[in-house]
Amino acid sequence: MLNLNAFTRAAAFGAFAISAVAFSGSASAAPQTPPFPFLFLPPMQQQYAPPPAVEAAPSDDESATFELPARLRRQVVSYATQEAPGTIIIDTPHTYLYLVLGNGQAVRYGIGVGRAGFTWSGTQAVTKKAEWPDWTPPPEMIARQPYLPRHMAGGPGNPLGARAMYLGGTEYRIHGTNAPETIGTHVSSGCIRLTNEDVTDLYSRVNVGTKVIVLPMTERRADLSTAVR
């Protein structure tokens, strides 16, 4: 006699197996969300997003470039003078330094000169030359500006710049500067300043004993020098 209960159970099991196989095949073809996700999903992992790229700020060297106006750039010019070749002439009113070449020509450099009350004139000679000189402000300068350092070793941050040529027994020098934007202005305490590049060029051309003529501020003669083409 047929056992209907056993037959019913076998048929039900077979149907379940067939549906399981069918479900497995369809899942491999197209993934589906399982019916009980809280039982089958792995533990949630934190998603990591890399930080946005940050553009590097420009360095001090990149942002500190300065270009002199054309009239203050080093150039060979026509310059009438009776002074011997090798003489330095400081044109204080026009903020130029001339190195006489002879034959009516000179090398002209843009310079910074003394501010009001600190200009001077006369004839001196180069008595000493120094590369990357130390700076010791004189007592008179310390009295006016007590915040100044008493001594500063030579280097790029030194106000005397890359080279210095000392004039006679005075406190004045022809020197470089770490502030090229002051070239063409009346800003110093009497020293003559050039860009570090220009003072290095001038330094290579002159010797101890070179004659230096500083024209007075009151001499407002026209600038007769012209660039040599």
Secondary structure, DSSP 4 states (H G I P E B T S, - for coil): ---HHHHHHHHHHHHHHHHHHHHHHHHHHS----S-HHHHSPPP-----PPPP-PPPPPHHHH------GGGS-EEEE----SPTT-EEEETTTTEEEEEEETTEEEEEE-BEE-TT----EEEEEEEEEES--B---HHHHHH-TTS-S-B-SSTTSTT-SEEEEETTSS-EEE--S-GGGTTSEEESS-EE--HHHHHHHHHH--TT-EEEE--TT-------EE--
